[in-house]
Amino acid sequence: MNTITIFCASDNFYRGFEPRWEQHLSKSWLKRHQWREALCLSEVMTIMVGFHLSGYRTFEHDYLNDVLRYQRGYFPGLVSYHRLVELLPGSLVPLCCFLTAALGNVVASA
């Protein structure tokens, strides 16, 4: 899978997921900070999925040696590695839901 394919899938998923996620957060004790970053949540999810498909052993090496160098055109608002690591916890639940939905489609079609 290439970066564009992963992004389109994660972005399409998140557009449907976001309203339900926001509604859940508003009813729970969890308070999510407003996502006002240069990278949208779909881009963060794309970078994470790309790392797992990349073959790099560590996320840091993948981000510094591949994403920042060669994929800047796909992600014009890239942030530093340390800032991205700070953003990752806020993307965990949406990423897990996306992967569950995506893998569910793969398992169902197999």
N, CA, C and O atoms as a GROMACS GRO file, in nm:
protein
  440
    1MET      N    1   0.085  -0.118   0.000
    1MET     CA    2   0.000   0.000   0.000
    1MET      C    3   0.089   0.124   0.000
    1MET      O    4   0.190   0.130   0.070
    2ASN      N    5   0.050   0.221  -0.078
    2ASN     CA    6   0.128   0.344  -0.079
    2ASN      C    7   0.065   0.447   0.015
    2ASN      O    8  -0.044   0.426   0.067
    3THR      N    9   0.135   0.556   0.034
    3THR     CA   10   0.094   0.658   0.130
    3THR      C   11  -0.043   0.717   0.096
    3THR      O   12  -0.125   0.740   0.184
    4ILE      N   13  -0.067   0.742  -0.030
    4ILE     CA   14  -0.195   0.802  -0.071
    4ILE      C   15  -0.311   0.707  -0.042
    4ILE      O   16  -0.416   0.750   0.005
    5THR      N   17  -0.293   0.580  -0.071
    5THR     CA   18  -0.398   0.482  -0.045
    5THR      C   19  -0.429   0.473   0.104
    5THR      O   20  -0.545   0.470   0.144
    6ILE      N   21  -0.324   0.470   0.186
    6ILE     CA   22  -0.343   0.463   0.331
    6ILE      C   23  -0.414   0.589   0.380
    6ILE      O   24  -0.507   0.580   0.461
    7PHE      N   25  -0.370   0.706   0.331
    7PHE     CA   26  -0.433   0.830   0.377
    7PHE      C   27  -0.580   0.835   0.338
    7PHE      O   28  -0.664   0.872   0.419
    8CYS      N   29  -0.611   0.799   0.215
    8CYS     CA   30  -0.752   0.804   0.171
    8CYS      C   31  -0.838   0.712   0.256
    8CYS      O   32  -0.949   0.749   0.295
    9ALA      N   33  -0.788   0.593   0.286
    9ALA     CA   34  -0.865   0.500   0.368
    9ALA      C   35  -0.883   0.553   0.510
    9ALA      O   36  -0.993   0.548   0.564
   10SER      N   37  -0.776   0.606   0.570
   10SER     CA   38  -0.786   0.656   0.707
   10SER      C   39  -0.871   0.783   0.713
   10SER      O   40  -0.946   0.803   0.809
   11ASP      N   41  -0.860   0.868   0.613
   11ASP     CA   42  -0.938   0.991   0.612
   11ASP      C   43  -1.087   0.962   0.592
   11ASP      O   44  -1.171   1.022   0.659
   12ASN      N   45  -1.118   0.871   0.502
   12ASN     CA   46  -1.259   0.833   0.482
   12ASN      C   47  -1.316   0.772   0.609
   12ASN      O   48  -1.430   0.801   0.647
   13PHE      N   49  -1.238   0.688   0.675
   13PHE     CA   50  -1.283   0.629   0.800
   13PHE      C   51  -1.307   0.738   0.904
   13PHE      O   52  -1.411   0.739   0.970
   14TYR      N   53  -1.211   0.828   0.920
   14TYR     CA   54  -1.220   0.927   1.028
   14TYR      C   55  -1.334   1.025   1.006
   14TYR      O   56  -1.393   1.073   1.103
   15ARG      N   57  -1.368   1.055   0.883
   15ARG     CA   58  -1.481   1.146   0.857
   15ARG      C   59  -1.612   1.088   0.912
   15ARG      O   60  -1.697   1.162   0.960
   16GLY      N   61  -1.628   0.958   0.904
   16GLY     CA   62  -1.746   0.895   0.960
   16GLY      C   63  -1.734   0.870   1.109
   16GLY      O   64  -1.835   0.869   1.181
   17PHE      N   65  -1.613   0.850   1.156
   17PHE     CA   66  -1.588   0.818   1.296
   17PHE      C   67  -1.592   0.942   1.385
   17PHE      O   68  -1.637   0.935   1.499
   18GLU      N   69  -1.546   1.054   1.334
   18GLU     CA   70  -1.528   1.174   1.415
   18GLU      C   71  -1.655   1.221   1.486
   18GLU      O   72  -1.649   1.250   1.606
   19PRO      N   73  -1.771   1.230   1.419
   19PRO     CA   74  -1.890   1.277   1.491
   19PRO      C   75  -1.927   1.188   1.610
   19PRO      O   76  -1.964   1.237   1.716
   20ARG      N   77  -1.917   1.057   1.591
   20ARG     CA   78  -1.949   0.966   1.701
   20ARG      C   79  -1.846   0.976   1.812
   20ARG      O   80  -1.880   0.968   1.930
   21TRP      N   81  -1.720   0.993   1.776
   21TRP     CA   82  -1.612   1.005   1.874
   21TRP      C   83  -1.629   1.133   1.955
   21TRP      O   84  -1.615   1.132   2.078
   22GLU      N   85  -1.660   1.243   1.888
   22GLU     CA   86  -1.682   1.370   1.958
   22GLU      C   87  -1.802   1.360   2.052
   22GLU      O   88  -1.799   1.413   2.163
   23GLN      N   89  -1.907   1.293   2.007
   23GLN     CA   90  -2.026   1.277   2.091
   23GLN      C   91  -1.992   1.194   2.214
   23GLN      O   92  -2.035   1.226   2.325
   24HIS      N   93  -1.916   1.088   2.196
   24HIS     CA   94  -1.875   1.004   2.309
   24HIS      C   95  -1.790   1.084   2.407
   24HIS      O   96  -1.810   1.075   2.529
   25LEU      N   97  -1.697   1.162   2.356
   25LEU     CA   98  -1.610   1.240   2.445
   25LEU      C   99  -1.688   1.346   2.521
   25LEU      O  100  -1.657   1.376   2.636
   26SER      N  101  -1.788   1.404   2.457
   26SER     CA  102  -1.865   1.508   2.526
   26SER      C  103  -1.948   1.450   2.640
   26SER      O  104  -1.980   1.521   2.735
   27LYS      N  105  -1.984   1.321   2.631
   27LYS     CA  106  -2.064   1.257   2.735
   27LYS      C  107  -1.978   1.192   2.843
   27LYS      O  108  -2.028   1.159   2.950
   28SER      N  109  -1.851   1.173   2.817
   28SER     CA  110  -1.766   1.104   2.913
   28SER      C  111  -1.681   1.204   2.991
   28SER      O  112  -1.684   1.324   2.964
   29TRP      N  113  -1.608   1.152   3.085
   29TRP     CA  114  -1.519   1.237   3.164
   29TRP      C  115  -1.392   1.271   3.087
   29TRP      O  116  -1.316   1.359   3.128
   30LEU      N  117  -1.370   1.201   2.978
   30LEU     CA  118  -1.252   1.230   2.897
   30LEU      C  119  -1.268   1.365   2.829
   30LEU      O  120  -1.372   1.394   2.770
   31LYS      N  121  -1.169   1.443   2.836
   31LYS     CA  122  -1.170   1.572   2.766
   31LYS      C  123  -1.059   1.569   2.663
   31LYS      O  124  -0.942   1.553   2.696
   32ARG      N  125  -1.097   1.585   2.541
   32ARG     CA  126  -0.998   1.586   2.434
   32ARG      C  127  -0.964   1.729   2.401
   32ARG      O  128  -1.053   1.813   2.385
   33HIS      N  129  -0.836   1.757   2.390
   33HIS     CA  130  -0.797   1.890   2.348
   33HIS      C  131  -0.836   1.909   2.202
   33HIS      O  132  -0.844   1.813   2.126
   34GLN      N  133  -0.858   2.029   2.165
   34GLN     CA  134  -0.890   2.056   2.025
   34GLN      C  135  -0.768   2.023   1.940
   34GLN      O  136  -0.656   2.060   1.973
   35TRP      N  137  -0.791   1.955   1.833
   35TRP     CA  138  -0.684   1.914   1.743
   35TRP      C  139  -0.656   2.029   1.649
   35TRP      O  140  -0.715   2.038   1.541
   36ARG      N  141  -0.566   2.116   1.688
   36ARG     CA  142  -0.531   2.232   1.606
   36ARG      C  143  -0.383   2.222   1.571
   36ARG      O  144  -0.302   2.304   1.614
   37GLU      N  145  -0.351   2.124   1.496
   37GLU     CA  146  -0.213   2.099   1.460
   37GLU      C  147  -0.195   2.116   1.310
   37GLU      O  148  -0.292   2.120   1.234
   38ALA      N  149  -0.071   2.124   1.270
   38ALA     CA  150  -0.040   2.131   1.128
   38ALA      C  151  -0.076   1.999   1.059
   38ALA      O  152  -0.112   1.998   0.941
   39LEU      N  153  -0.065   1.889   1.132
   39LEU     CA  154  -0.104   1.758   1.080
   39LEU      C  155  -0.244   1.725   1.127
   39LEU      O  156  -0.276   1.742   1.245
   40CYS      N  157  -0.328   1.679   1.037
   40CYS     CA  158  -0.460   1.634   1.080
   40CYS      C  159  -0.448   1.493   1.137
   40CYS      O  160  -0.348   1.425   1.116
   41LEU      N  161  -0.549   1.451   1.207
   41LEU     CA  162  -0.546   1.320   1.270
   41LEU      C  163  -0.531   1.208   1.167
   41LEU      O  164  -0.464   1.108   1.194
   42SER      N  165  -0.592   1.224   1.051
   42SER     CA  166  -0.578   1.122   0.946
   42SER      C  167  -0.433   1.110   0.900
   42SER      O  168  -0.388   1.000   0.866
   43GLU      N  169  -0.361   1.221   0.898
   43GLU     CA  170  -0.220   1.216   0.858
   43GLU      C  171  -0.136   1.145   0.963
   43GLU      O  172  -0.046   1.068   0.929
   44VAL      N  173  -0.165   1.170   1.090
   44VAL     CA  174  -0.092   1.101   1.197
   44VAL      C  175  -0.118   0.951   1.187
   44VAL      O  176  -0.026   0.870   1.201
   45MET      N  177  -0.243   0.913   1.164
   45MET     CA  178  -0.276   0.772   1.150
   45MET      C  179  -0.205   0.712   1.029
   45MET      O  180  -0.158   0.598   1.035
   46THR      N  181  -0.197   0.786   0.920
   46THR     CA  182  -0.128   0.738   0.799
   46THR      C  183   0.020   0.714   0.827
   46THR      O  184   0.076   0.614   0.784
   47ILE      N  185   0.082   0.806   0.899
   47ILE     CA  186   0.224   0.791   0.933
   47ILE      C  187   0.245   0.667   1.020
   47ILE      O  188   0.342   0.594   1.001
   48MET      N  189   0.155   0.644   1.114
   48MET     CA  190   0.168   0.526   1.201
   48MET      C  191   0.150   0.396   1.122
   48MET      O  192   0.228   0.302   1.141
   49VAL      N  193   0.051   0.390   1.037
   49VAL     CA  194   0.031   0.268   0.956
   49VAL      C  195   0.150   0.249   0.862
   49VAL      O  196   0.199   0.137   0.845
   50GLY      N  197   0.196   0.358   0.803
   50GLY     CA  198   0.312   0.350   0.715
   50GLY      C  199   0.436   0.296   0.786
   50GLY      O  200   0.514   0.221   0.727
   51PHE      N  201   0.454   0.336   0.911
   51PHE     CA  202   0.568   0.284   0.988
   51PHE      C  203   0.559   0.132   1.000
   51PHE      O  204   0.659   0.063   0.981
   52HIS      N  205   0.443   0.081   1.031
   52HIS     CA  206   0.430  -0.063   1.050
   52HIS      C  207   0.447  -0.141   0.920
   52HIS      O  208   0.478  -0.260   0.921
   53LEU      N  209   0.427  -0.074   0.809
   53LEU     CA  210   0.448  -0.139   0.680
   53LEU      C  211   0.588  -0.115   0.624
   53LEU      O  212   0.624  -0.174   0.522
   54SER      N  213   0.666  -0.030   0.689
   54SER     CA  214   0.793   0.016   0.632
   54SER      C  215   0.910  -0.080   0.647
   54SER      O  216   0.998  -0.082   0.562
   55GLY      N  217   0.911  -0.159   0.751
   55GLY     CA  218   1.027  -0.245   0.774
   55GLY      C  219   1.130  -0.183   0.868
   55GLY      O  220   1.226  -0.250   0.906
   56TYR      N  221   1.112  -0.057   0.905
   56TYR     CA  222   1.201   0.004   1.004
   56TYR      C  223   1.176  -0.059   1.139
   56TYR      O  224   1.064  -0.099   1.171
   57ARG      N  225   1.281  -0.069   1.219
   57ARG     CA  226   1.267  -0.129   1.352
   57ARG      C  227   1.212  -0.032   1.454
   57ARG      O  228   1.143  -0.073   1.548
   58THR      N  229   1.240   0.098   1.437
   58THR     CA  230   1.191   0.196   1.534
   58THR      C  231   1.114   0.306   1.461
   58THR      O  232   1.144   0.341   1.347
   59PHE      N  233   1.016   0.358   1.530
   59PHE     CA  234   0.936   0.466   1.473
   59PHE      C  235   1.021   0.590   1.449
   59PHE      O  236   1.004   0.660   1.349
   60GLU      N  237   1.113   0.616   1.540
   60GLU     CA  238   1.199   0.734   1.527
   60GLU      C  239   1.280   0.729   1.398
   60GLU      O  240   1.286   0.828   1.325
   61HIS      N  241   1.340   0.616   1.368
   61HIS     CA  242   1.419   0.605   1.245
   61HIS      C  243   1.332   0.618   1.121
   61HIS      O  244   1.371   0.681   1.023
   62ASP      N  245   1.214   0.559   1.126
   62ASP     CA  246   1.123   0.571   1.013
   62ASP      C  247   1.086   0.718   0.990
   62ASP      O  248   1.092   0.767   0.877
   63TYR      N  249   1.048   0.786   1.096
   63TYR     CA  250   1.004   0.924   1.083
   63TYR      C  251   1.117   1.015   1.036
   63TYR      O  252   1.100   1.095   0.944
   64LEU      N  253   1.233   1.002   1.100
   64LEU     CA  254   1.344   1.091   1.066
   64LEU      C  255   1.407   1.060   0.930
   64LEU      O  256   1.444   1.151   0.857
   65ASN      N  257   1.418   0.932   0.897
   65ASN     CA  258   1.489   0.892   0.775
   65ASN      C  259   1.400   0.876   0.652
   65ASN      O  260   1.450   0.880   0.540
   66ASP      N  261   1.272   0.856   0.672
   66ASP     CA  262   1.185   0.837   0.557
   66ASP      C  263   1.080   0.947   0.545
   66ASP      O  264   1.072   1.016   0.444
   67VAL      N  265   1.000   0.963   0.649
   67VAL     CA  266   0.888   1.058   0.641
   67VAL      C  267   0.940   1.201   0.622
   67VAL      O  268   0.897   1.270   0.530
   68LEU      N  269   1.030   1.244   0.709
   68LEU     CA  270   1.079   1.383   0.699
   68LEU      C  271   1.158   1.408   0.571
   68LEU      O  272   1.156   1.518   0.517
   69ARG      N  273   1.228   1.308   0.523
   69ARG     CA  274   1.312   1.327   0.404
   69ARG      C  275   1.236   1.310   0.273
   69ARG      O  276   1.248   1.393   0.182
   70TYR      N  277   1.157   1.205   0.264
   70TYR     CA  278   1.102   1.167   0.134
   70TYR      C  279   0.951   1.184   0.120
   70TYR      O  280   0.898   1.178   0.009
   71GLN      N  281   0.881   1.204   0.230
   71GLN     CA  282   0.735   1.212   0.221
   71GLN      C  283   0.682   1.351   0.256
   71GLN      O  284   0.562   1.366   0.280
   72ARG      N  285   0.766   1.449   0.260
   72ARG     CA  286   0.724   1.585   0.295
   72ARG      C  287   0.617   1.636   0.198
   72ARG      O  288   0.531   1.715   0.237
   73GLY      N  289   0.623   1.594   0.075
   73GLY     CA  290   0.522   1.635  -0.023
   73GLY      C  291   0.383   1.585   0.011
   73GLY      O  292   0.284   1.649  -0.022
   74TYR      N  293   0.375   1.470   0.076
   74TYR     CA  294   0.246   1.415   0.118
   74TYR      C  295   0.194   1.483   0.244
   74TYR      O  296   0.072   1.491   0.264
   75PHE      N  297   0.285   1.530   0.327
   75PHE     CA  298   0.249   1.590   0.455
   75PHE      C  299   0.313   1.729   0.467
   75PHE      O  300   0.417   1.742   0.531
   76PRO      N  301   0.254   1.830   0.407
   76PRO     CA  302   0.318   1.962   0.406
   76PRO      C  303   0.331   2.026   0.545
   76PRO      O  304   0.413   2.115   0.564
   77GLY      N  305   0.252   1.982   0.641
   77GLY     CA  306   0.258   2.040   0.774
   77GLY      C  307   0.334   1.956   0.874
   77GLY      O  308   0.301   1.956   0.993
   78LEU      N  309   0.436   1.883   0.829
   78LEU     CA  310   0.508   1.794   0.920
   78LEU      C  311   0.564   1.870   1.039
   78LEU      O  312   0.609   1.984   1.028
   79VAL      N  313   0.560   1.804   1.153
   79VAL     CA  314   0.612   1.860   1.277
   79VAL      C  315   0.738   1.783   1.315
   79VAL      O  316   0.771   1.682   1.253
   80SER      N  317   0.807   1.830   1.417
   80SER     CA  318   0.928   1.761   1.462
   80SER      C  319   0.890   1.623   1.517
   80SER      O  320   0.774   1.596   1.550
   81TYR      N  321   0.990   1.538   1.527
   81TYR     CA  322   0.966   1.404   1.580
   81TYR      C  323   0.908   1.411   1.721
   81TYR      O  324   0.812   1.341   1.753
   82HIS      N  325   0.965   1.496   1.805
   82HIS     CA  326   0.919   1.505   1.944
   82HIS      C  327   0.775   1.555   1.953
   82HIS      O  328   0.699   1.509   2.037
   83ARG      N  329   0.738   1.648   1.867
   83ARG     CA  330   0.600   1.697   1.867
   83ARG      C  331   0.505   1.588   1.820
   83ARG      O  332   0.395   1.573   1.873
   84LEU      N  333   0.546   1.511   1.721
   84LEU     CA  334   0.461   1.402   1.673
   84LEU      C  335   0.439   1.299   1.783
   84LEU      O  336   0.328   1.248   1.799
   85VAL      N  337   0.544   1.269   1.858
   85VAL     CA  338   0.530   1.173   1.968
   85VAL      C  339   0.430   1.225   2.071
   85VAL      O  340   0.356   1.146   2.131
   86GLU      N  341   0.425   1.355   2.092
   86GLU     CA  342   0.327   1.413   2.184
   86GLU      C  343   0.185   1.400   2.130
   86GLU      O  344   0.090   1.394   2.208
   87LEU      N  345   0.169   1.396   1.999
   87LEU     CA  346   0.036   1.385   1.938
   87LEU      C  347  -0.016   1.242   1.934
   87LEU      O  348  -0.137   1.220   1.922
   88LEU      N  349   0.072   1.145   1.944
   88LEU     CA  350   0.032   1.005   1.926
   88LEU      C  351  -0.076   0.957   2.023
   88LEU      O  352  -0.167   0.887   1.980
   89PRO      N  353  -0.070   0.991   2.152
   89PRO     CA  354  -0.176   0.941   2.241
   89PRO      C  355  -0.316   0.983   2.199
   89PRO      O  356  -0.411   0.908   2.218
   90GLY      N  357  -0.330   1.102   2.142
   90GLY     CA  358  -0.461   1.148   2.098
   90GLY      C  359  -0.513   1.076   1.975
   90GLY      O  360  -0.630   1.088   1.941
   91SER      N  361  -0.425   1.003   1.908
   91SER     CA  362  -0.467   0.931   1.788
   91SER      C  363  -0.486   0.782   1.813
   91SER      O  364  -0.522   0.708   1.721
   92LEU      N  365  -0.461   0.736   1.934
   92LEU     CA  366  -0.461   0.592   1.961
   92LEU      C  367  -0.598   0.527   1.940
   92LEU      O  368  -0.609   0.428   1.868
   93VAL      N  369  -0.702   0.582   2.000
   93VAL     CA  370  -0.835   0.520   1.987
   93VAL      C  371  -0.884   0.524   1.842
   93VAL      O  372  -0.928   0.422   1.790
   94PRO      N  373  -0.878   0.641   1.775
   94PRO     CA  374  -0.920   0.641   1.634
   94PRO      C  375  -0.837   0.545   1.548
   94PRO      O  376  -0.891   0.480   1.459
   95LEU      N  377  -0.706   0.536   1.574
   95LEU     CA  378  -0.621   0.445   1.497
   95LEU      C  379  -0.661   0.300   1.521
   95LEU      O  380  -0.670   0.222   1.426
   96CYS      N  381  -0.684   0.262   1.645
   96CYS     CA  382  -0.726   0.124   1.675
   96CYS      C  383  -0.860   0.091   1.610
   96CYS      O  384  -0.878  -0.019   1.557
   97CYS      N  385  -0.952   0.185   1.613
   97CYS     CA  386  -1.082   0.162   1.548
   97CYS      C  387  -1.066   0.149   1.397
   97CYS      O  388  -1.130   0.064   1.335
   98PHE      N  389  -0.981   0.233   1.340
   98PHE     CA  390  -0.956   0.225   1.196
   98PHE      C  391  -0.895   0.090   1.159
   98PHE      O  392  -0.939   0.026   1.063
   99LEU      N  393  -0.795   0.046   1.234
   99LEU     CA  394  -0.731  -0.082   1.203
   99LEU      C  395  -0.827  -0.198   1.222
   99LEU      O  396  -0.825  -0.294   1.145
  100THR      N  397  -0.910  -0.191   1.325
  100THR     CA  398  -1.009  -0.296   1.346
  100THR      C  399  -1.106  -0.303   1.229
  100THR      O  400  -1.138  -0.411   1.180
  101ALA      N  401  -1.151  -0.187   1.184
  101ALA     CA  402  -1.243  -0.183   1.070
  101ALA      C  403  -1.173  -0.233   0.943
  101ALA      O  404  -1.231  -0.310   0.867
  102ALA      N  405  -1.050  -0.190   0.921
  102ALA     CA  406  -0.978  -0.231   0.800
  102ALA      C  407  -0.945  -0.380   0.803
  102ALA      O  408  -0.961  -0.448   0.701
  103LEU      N  409  -0.900  -0.430   0.916
  103LEU     CA  410  -0.867  -0.572   0.925
  103LEU      C  411  -0.992  -0.658   0.923
  103LEU      O  412  -0.989  -0.772   0.876
  104GLY      N  413  -1.102  -0.605   0.974
  104GLY     CA  414  -1.228  -0.678   0.966
  104GLY      C  415  -1.268  -0.702   0.823
  104GLY      O  416  -1.321  -0.808   0.789
  105ASN      N  417  -1.244  -0.602   0.737
  105ASN     CA  418  -1.275  -0.618   0.595
  105ASN      C  419  -1.184  -0.722   0.531
  105ASN      O  420  -1.229  -0.798   0.445
  106VAL      N  421  -1.058  -0.726   0.570
  106VAL     CA  422  -0.964  -0.823   0.514
  106VAL      C  423  -1.001  -0.964   0.558
  106VAL      O  424  -1.004  -1.056   0.477
  107VAL      N  425  -1.031  -0.980   0.687
  107VAL     CA  426  -1.065  -1.112   0.740
  107VAL      C  427  -1.197  -1.161   0.678
  107VAL      O  428  -1.210  -1.278   0.645
  108ALA      N  429  -1.293  -1.070   0.664
  108ALA     CA  430  -1.422  -1.110   0.609
  108ALA      C  431  -1.412  -1.152   0.463
  108ALA      O  432  -1.487  -1.239   0.417
  109SER      N  433  -1.318  -1.092   0.390
  109SER     CA  434  -1.305  -1.126   0.248
  109SER      C  435  -1.214  -1.246   0.224
  109SER      O  436  -1.209  -1.298   0.113
  110ALA      N  437  -1.142  -1.289   0.326
  110ALA     CA  438  -1.048  -1.402   0.309
  110ALA      C  439  -1.117  -1.535   0.312
  110ALA      O  440  -1.052  -1.639   0.299
   0.00000   0.00000   0.00000
